[in-house]
Amino acid sequence: MDPNGNAVLFRGLSISDPDKVESDGHWDKRYFEEAKKWGAGLIRIPVHPISWRNRGVEGYLQLLDQAVQWCTELEMYIIIDWHSIGNLKMELFQDPMYNTTAGETYQFWRIISRRYTGINTVAFYELFNEPTIYRGQLGRISWSEWKEMNANMIEVIRGHDPQTIPLVAGFDWAYDLSPLRTDPLPYKDIGYVSHPYGHKRSKPWEPKWDENFGFAAWTFPVLATEIGFVLGDSGMKDNGEYGRAIISFLESRGIGWVAWVFDPEWHPNMIESWEGFEYTESGDFFSKAAKGMVEQIPDR
């Protein structure tokens, strides 16, 4: 809500891991200025556990401090995202780059919440990127167990930072929020996350989106912290229908969104190069959507 009590709809983008951008030689204010030109009011910063360890806590915090300074100057908000994919209970993950432990995860949020308490530019803490058992290959975890782990993170955060909003993801790679119908977390000052990519369900999408996560937005704050063009060749031909459908669906329910990913190498890339920041078809579509210009986007 804004100071006048009006609901805020966030439109933003996810950058790539600061460790990766810095290693590429492009970690500077211009990167964020280009994101602002694109139309972003919210920047999602994915912190991979392997990067957090390899760079070291103090080295990585220096990168995050710079991002906070630049976003403050450019009047953009930030999500800090612990970017792991897998089963945190059993500590089994989809790729070694996501390997972490429950202890490391709790400690990460202890450090981050202590560092950024009172800094309003950092609006959200996305507690765990994408919980999944990967078609049964990563063991078992129940919703009640996942609730307890998120509650542990929230209590650690609240011990240092009473304002920044924790974001809790559901299962199925942060897509499914259906457990909230009967068993939400016992907190009023948090939000929930969905990643409704086009491949998650077959068409017609809208009834399934409503069943799986859209319903939750009538009761809880919900953010779609990843959407993007992953169908076919990642262009408008294969993704244009999805793009229009997901933007319309989310915004009609007051769900803010973050497009993935503002990088020329990571998939689906929204820019062609670091030099000119030319938009791909994906980048162009979501830039226009961020500026409320979806109806002006031609079919390809």
Backbone torsions as a table, in degrees:
resi	resn	phi	psi	omega
1	MET	NA	145.5	175.3
2	ASP	-86.0	176.0	-177.2
3	PRO	-60.2	-20.0	178.7
4	ASN	-92.6	4.9	177.9
5	GLY	85.6	12.0	178.6
6	ASN	-90.2	141.3	178.9
7	ALA	-67.8	140.1	179.0
8	VAL	-103.6	129.6	173.9
9	LEU	-103.4	113.8	-179.4
10	PHE	-84.0	136.1	170.3
11	ARG	-127.6	126.1	-174.6
12	GLY	-157.6	-168.3	179.8
13	LEU	-142.1	158.8	174.5
14	SER	-99.8	127.5	170.3
15	ILE	-80.8	177.0	172.0
16	SER	-88.9	171.7	-175.9
17	ASP	-55.1	128.4	179.7
18	PRO	-53.2	-34.1	177.8
19	ASP	-61.2	-39.9	179.2
20	LYS	-69.3	-45.1	-178.0
21	VAL	-64.7	-41.4	178.8
22	GLU	-64.7	-40.4	178.5
23	SER	-65.6	-31.1	176.3
24	ASP	-76.2	-10.0	178.9
25	GLY	85.4	22.8	-175.9
26	HIS	-128.3	20.0	177.4
27	TRP	-84.1	92.0	-178.1
28	ASP	-154.7	174.3	-176.2
29	LYS	-64.8	-27.8	-179.2
30	ARG	-59.9	-38.4	179.0
31	TYR	-54.8	-43.9	-178.6
32	PHE	-77.2	-31.4	174.4
33	GLU	-63.2	-38.9	177.5
34	GLU	-66.6	-36.9	175.9
35	ALA	-63.7	-38.4	177.5
36	LYS	-65.0	-44.3	177.2
37	LYS	-60.6	-36.9	179.2
38	TRP	-60.0	-30.5	178.9
39	GLY	122.6	6.5	-174.4
40	ALA	-73.6	133.6	168.0
41	GLY	-107.4	-8.9	-177.6
42	LEU	-140.5	130.0	-179.7
43	ILE	-114.7	124.2	176.3
44	ARG	-97.6	128.0	-177.4
45	ILE	-112.7	107.3	-179.8
46	PRO	-84.4	121.7	178.5
47	VAL	-105.9	107.8	178.4
48	HIS	-78.8	136.2	179.6
49	PRO	-53.6	-40.2	-178.6
50	ILE	-64.6	-37.0	178.8
51	SER	-70.6	-39.9	178.0
52	TRP	-58.2	-42.8	-179.8
53	ARG	-74.0	-45.5	-174.4
54	ASN	-66.5	-38.6	-179.7
55	ARG	-80.0	-27.1	-176.9
56	GLY	91.2	149.8	-173.7
57	VAL	-57.1	-52.0	-175.8
58	GLU	-65.8	-39.1	177.7
59	GLY	-64.0	-40.8	-179.6
60	TYR	-71.4	-38.4	178.5
61	LEU	-62.0	-31.9	176.3
62	GLN	-61.7	-40.0	177.2
63	LEU	-64.8	-45.3	179.9
64	LEU	-64.2	-38.5	177.6
65	ASP	-60.1	-40.5	178.1
66	GLN	-64.3	-42.5	178.1
67	ALA	-61.0	-42.1	178.8
68	VAL	-62.6	-43.1	179.3
69	GLN	-62.4	-47.3	-178.0
70	TRP	-65.8	-42.5	-179.8
71	CYS	-68.0	-34.3	175.4
72	THR	-62.4	-45.7	179.9
73	GLU	-64.3	-32.5	-177.2
74	LEU	-94.7	1.0	177.7
75	GLU	59.9	50.5	172.6
76	MET	-122.3	146.1	176.0
77	TYR	-89.7	166.3	-174.7
78	ILE	-129.6	140.4	161.5
79	ILE	-107.4	125.4	168.4
80	ILE	-95.4	123.8	-171.6
81	ASP	-118.7	121.1	172.3
82	TRP	-78.7	102.8	-161.9
83	HIS	-94.8	75.6	174.8
84	SER	-116.8	156.7	177.8
85	ILE	-132.7	118.3	177.5
86	GLY	151.0	-154.8	-174.4
87	ASN	-109.7	100.3	-175.3
88	LEU	-68.5	-30.8	179.6
89	LYS	-61.4	-48.6	-178.2
90	MET	-90.6	-5.0	-180.0
91	GLU	56.5	45.9	173.7
92	LEU	-119.2	132.6	-169.8
93	PHE	-133.6	162.4	-171.7
94	GLN	-71.8	-25.5	-178.8
95	ASP	-154.7	150.2	-179.8
96	PRO	-56.1	-26.4	179.7
97	MET	-64.9	-19.0	-179.1
98	TYR	-98.8	-0.9	-175.9
99	ASN	-60.6	130.4	176.4
100	THR	-153.2	-172.5	174.5
101	THR	-134.7	164.7	174.9
102	ALA	-61.6	-40.9	179.9
103	GLY	-62.0	-44.9	178.9
104	GLU	-63.6	-38.4	-179.9
105	THR	-64.4	-46.1	177.6
106	TYR	-62.4	-40.7	-180.0
107	GLN	-66.6	-38.7	176.7
108	PHE	-55.8	-49.0	-177.5
109	TRP	-71.0	-28.1	173.1
110	ARG	-62.9	-46.1	-178.8
111	ILE	-66.8	-46.4	-175.7
112	ILE	-66.3	-45.7	-177.6
113	SER	-67.1	-33.6	176.8
114	ARG	-69.3	-35.6	-176.5
115	ARG	-71.7	-40.5	-168.5
116	TYR	-112.2	12.5	174.4
117	THR	-60.0	135.9	179.7
118	GLY	81.3	-1.8	179.3
119	ILE	-101.2	101.0	-169.1
120	ASN	-70.2	-17.6	175.5
121	THR	-58.8	-36.7	176.6
122	VAL	-83.4	96.5	-171.7
123	ALA	-90.8	-28.3	-172.1
124	PHE	-138.7	145.4	168.9
125	TYR	-115.7	111.2	177.9
126	GLU	-87.3	107.0	-162.3
127	LEU	-65.5	-36.7	-179.8
128	PHE	-158.0	123.6	-169.4
129	ASN	-55.7	-65.4	-174.0
130	GLU	-140.9	95.7	174.5
131	PRO	-70.9	132.1	179.0
132	THR	-160.2	149.6	169.4
133	ILE	-100.4	6.2	172.5
134	TYR	50.4	62.9	177.9
135	ARG	56.7	34.6	178.1
136	GLY	87.2	-1.8	-176.4
137	GLN	-81.6	-12.3	-176.4
138	LEU	-114.8	27.9	173.6
139	GLY	84.4	-152.6	-174.1
140	ARG	-127.4	148.8	170.3
141	ILE	-158.8	133.8	179.5
142	SER	-93.5	162.9	176.7
143	TRP	-60.8	-40.0	-179.8
144	SER	-63.6	-37.2	176.7
145	GLU	-68.4	-39.4	179.1
146	TRP	-68.1	-38.8	174.3
147	LYS	-56.1	-45.7	-177.9
148	GLU	-63.9	-40.3	179.3
149	MET	-66.1	-40.3	177.2
150	ASN	-67.7	-37.7	176.4
151	ALA	-61.4	-39.2	176.5
152	ASN	-59.9	-44.9	178.7
153	MET	-62.6	-44.4	-177.9
154	ILE	-63.2	-41.0	179.8
155	GLU	-65.3	-39.3	176.2
156	VAL	-61.5	-46.1	-179.8
157	ILE	-62.7	-46.7	-177.1
158	ARG	-65.7	-22.4	175.2
159	GLY	-65.2	-19.9	-179.1
160	HIS	-119.3	-34.8	-169.6
161	ASP	-133.7	105.3	-176.9
162	PRO	-85.4	-2.7	-170.9
163	GLN	-113.3	-45.2	-175.7
164	THR	-60.5	140.3	-169.4
165	ILE	-90.9	117.7	173.3
166	PRO	-72.2	141.4	178.4
167	LEU	-116.5	126.4	-175.5
168	VAL	-108.8	129.4	-179.6
169	ALA	-97.4	149.2	173.3
170	GLY	-90.2	-179.8	-179.4
171	PHE	-75.3	-174.4	-178.0
172	ASP	60.9	53.1	-179.4
173	TRP	55.4	48.8	176.2
174	ALA	61.3	35.6	178.9
175	TYR	-105.7	-43.9	-164.7
176	ASP	-96.2	116.8	177.5
177	LEU	-109.3	16.7	-175.3
178	SER	-59.3	-28.0	176.9
179	PRO	-61.1	-18.1	-179.8
180	LEU	-67.0	-17.1	178.1
181	ARG	-59.0	-35.5	-174.5
182	THR	-124.9	-16.4	-169.5
183	ASP	-146.9	61.7	177.8
184	PRO	-74.0	167.5	175.1
185	LEU	-69.9	151.0	-175.4
186	PRO	-84.6	49.7	179.3
187	TYR	-133.0	142.4	178.7
188	LYS	-95.9	-21.5	-170.9
189	ASP	-106.3	43.6	177.6
190	ILE	-131.4	172.6	173.6
191	GLY	-129.1	171.4	179.6
192	TYR	-123.3	158.4	-170.9
193	VAL	-123.0	141.0	165.6
194	SER	-134.1	149.5	175.9
195	HIS	-120.1	79.1	-172.5
196	PRO	-86.8	71.0	174.3
197	TYR	-68.5	158.2	-175.8
198	GLY	-63.3	-27.1	-177.2
199	HIS	-83.4	-7.0	-175.6
200	LYS	-65.8	-35.4	179.0
201	ARG	-140.2	155.7	177.4
202	SER	-83.0	161.6	176.1
203	LYS	-70.1	150.3	-0.5
204	PRO	-74.1	131.4	-174.0
205	TRP	-73.4	-42.9	-165.9
206	GLU	-56.3	-45.7	178.9
207	PRO	-62.2	-34.3	180.0
208	LYS	-74.3	-38.8	175.1
209	TRP	-60.8	-43.1	177.9
210	ASP	-60.8	-43.8	-177.8
211	GLU	-66.9	-37.5	-171.7
212	ASN	-89.3	-33.9	-179.5
213	PHE	-149.7	-26.7	-174.6
214	GLY	-61.0	-36.2	-179.5
215	PHE	-56.4	-33.3	-174.2
216	ALA	-65.4	-26.6	-176.1
217	ALA	-68.9	-16.3	176.7
218	TRP	-76.7	-14.7	-176.6
219	THR	-120.3	-35.4	-173.4
220	PHE	-124.5	155.2	168.3
221	PRO	-65.7	130.3	179.7
222	VAL	-130.7	137.4	172.6
223	LEU	-125.0	135.0	170.2
224	ALA	-90.5	92.3	-172.0
225	THR	-81.5	-3.5	167.8
226	GLU	-146.7	122.2	163.6
227	ILE	-136.7	158.0	-178.9
228	GLY	175.7	170.3	-176.6
229	PHE	-87.7	94.9	-179.8
230	VAL	-115.0	-1.6	-179.3
231	LEU	-84.3	139.4	174.3
232	GLY	58.0	-126.6	-175.8
233	ASP	-92.1	13.1	177.9
234	SER	69.6	14.9	177.7
235	GLY	-105.0	-174.9	-177.1
236	MET	-67.5	-31.7	-177.6
237	LYS	-56.6	-44.5	-177.3
238	ASP	-93.0	-18.2	-171.1
239	ASN	-121.2	-7.3	-175.6
240	GLY	-59.8	-42.1	179.9
241	GLU	-63.8	-44.4	177.1
242	TYR	-60.5	-45.9	-176.8
243	GLY	-57.2	-49.4	179.0
244	ARG	-63.6	-40.6	-177.8
245	ALA	-65.7	-44.7	-175.3
246	ILE	-71.2	-39.4	178.4
247	ILE	-63.6	-45.6	179.2
248	SER	-61.2	-45.2	-178.2
249	PHE	-62.2	-51.3	-176.1
250	LEU	-63.0	-48.3	-174.2
251	GLU	-70.7	-29.1	177.4
252	SER	-68.3	-18.2	179.2
253	ARG	-109.6	10.0	178.1
254	GLY	71.1	23.4	-179.9
255	ILE	-94.0	117.2	174.6
256	GLY	-70.3	163.1	-174.9
257	TRP	-144.2	155.8	180.0
258	VAL	-133.6	122.5	-178.8
259	ALA	-87.1	143.9	179.7
260	TRP	-112.0	126.6	8.9
261	VAL	-150.1	142.9	-174.9
262	PHE	-85.5	74.6	-173.6
263	ASP	-158.7	146.6	179.8
264	PRO	-85.2	-12.7	-178.4
265	GLU	-109.1	-40.2	-178.8
266	TRP	-70.0	147.0	-175.4
267	HIS	-97.6	141.6	-10.9
268	PRO	-82.8	119.5	-173.9
269	ASN	-68.1	136.9	-179.9
270	MET	-98.7	-11.8	175.6
271	ILE	-128.1	152.4	-177.0
272	GLU	-83.0	-34.0	-175.5
273	SER	-156.7	162.0	174.3
274	TRP	-73.9	-27.8	-172.4
275	GLU	-70.9	-53.9	-175.5
276	GLY	-102.8	-9.9	-176.7
277	PHE	52.6	36.3	177.1
278	GLU	-68.0	138.9	-177.3
279	TYR	-80.1	140.3	164.8
280	THR	-74.2	177.9	175.9
281	GLU	-60.8	-36.9	175.5
282	SER	-62.3	-49.7	-179.7
283	GLY	-61.0	-40.1	179.7
284	ASP	-65.7	-44.3	-179.5
285	PHE	-60.0	-52.1	-174.8
286	PHE	-72.3	-26.4	173.7
287	SER	-64.2	-44.8	177.8
288	LYS	-65.8	-38.6	177.8
289	ALA	-62.7	-38.9	179.2
290	ALA	-64.8	-23.9	179.2
291	LYS	-99.6	9.7	178.1
292	GLY	71.5	34.6	-174.4
293	MET	-119.9	28.8	-176.3
294	VAL	-59.0	-39.5	-176.9
295	GLU	-65.6	-17.0	-179.4
296	GLN	-90.7	-0.1	-176.3
297	ILE	-86.2	119.7	-179.5
298	PRO	-73.6	152.3	171.0
299	ASP	-70.7	149.5	178.2
300	ARG	-107.9	NA	NA
